[in-house]
């Protein structure tokens, strides 16, 4: 058996491929892959993580609303992990909602943050999780090419990409690393986990369709503002602004430790806006990104001046833009008789408006780690692995896909396409009740995973 490949190590030639034999191989060193690897480590199970990038990324330029279900899940992954992460962010004591009409202020409501939500930079989640995994178990510059079922597991083939080639061929808009392979690594494993994001190669190998555009464009930035001159938001504040007429939703937040966050979403239901931008659109610091973001805001001399001022104050290199996309639900997250499984965005990428994308990923990592420990036993039996994987899909798939579908309702796609027929004629108060009951169900994690029996809209399936 060849030695484990290390980030930056010289790869063997394609004609003489390296080989590894591991219990768990995780494709993708994002939030889900790293959280699962840590959860397995805590339970005495060694997992190796294979990442296409030259290093685990920490340049996301965004924050995560750290909701209670995600906090509970990460504490289940590793005791004390939630407190370590929250210390990097800010638990905003107040939440302000701004309602606009074409840039004119119509209503401003301020309430206490009683839910315990914390705003934490995405990069801090990544850094803490990556630093918790032994470096010899993270293999960068490895892009999954294919997997083949074998007795007791699968063989996964990873292309090895040179450091410089991976960097030069990275597409921020698609979060994908291209470049020619300079070698290959074959990994035999009892379990291959696809945690490789919305454009997952594992998902693709399982027959998954490409992501779908949800008709929304998104600009965000995260900047360090020690003098409080760039982003006009008060310390420990979190503000949401929405303008139905202009098709704008956004956030201004204190992300803690003088980090400030701005997010702007613009409706583009027919795709004409993004088509007009051409190939320059998408990624971090792309030429013209500041002009595009400012141009998405309607009018002048109105409430949006505060957002325009923020965008003018920051460097173009700090602004990240993207199309908001999700994945069409698969019939199953499982392949190879229970020896391949998807988690996180690879399984259920969703619109960010409900704030549950990362939270569902953390739940995935917690539940899968727990079930593998319980079912596979100390010898990590292949039959136990398959049992754990099928049980994981049973407890998580419906829950995550209901959240995914509800999140899609906030997109700019037609409501007759995104909203279930039985809910299309709900009154305003009924819509609010449905959303509130979803939040209640989420925050009861890990209880009632299959549905909240006390709710009207999110009851479990009848057995």
Secondary structure, 3 states (H helix, E strand, C coil): CCCCCCCCCCCCCHHHCEEEEEEEEEECCCHHHHHHHHHHHHCCCCEEEEECCCCCCCCCCCEEEECHHHHHHHHHHCCCHHHHHHCCCECCCEEEEEEEECCEEEEEEEEECCCCCEEEEHHHHHHHHHHCCCHHHEEECEEEEEEEEECCEEEEEEEEECHHHHHHCEECCCCEECCCEEEEEEEEEEEEEECCCCCCHHHHHCCCCCCEEEEEEEEEEEEECCCCCCCCCCCCEEEEEEECCCCEEEEEEEEECCEEEEEEEEECCCCHHHHHHHHHCCEECCCCHHHHHHHCCCCCCCCCHHHHHHHHHCCHHHEEEEEEEECCCCCCCEEHHHCEEECCHHHHCCCHHHCCHHHHHHHHHHHHHHHHHHHHCCCCCHHHHHHHHHHHHHHHHHHHHHHHHHHHCCCCCCHHHHCCHHHCCCCHHHHHHHHHHHHHHHHCCCCCCCCCCCCCCCCCCCC
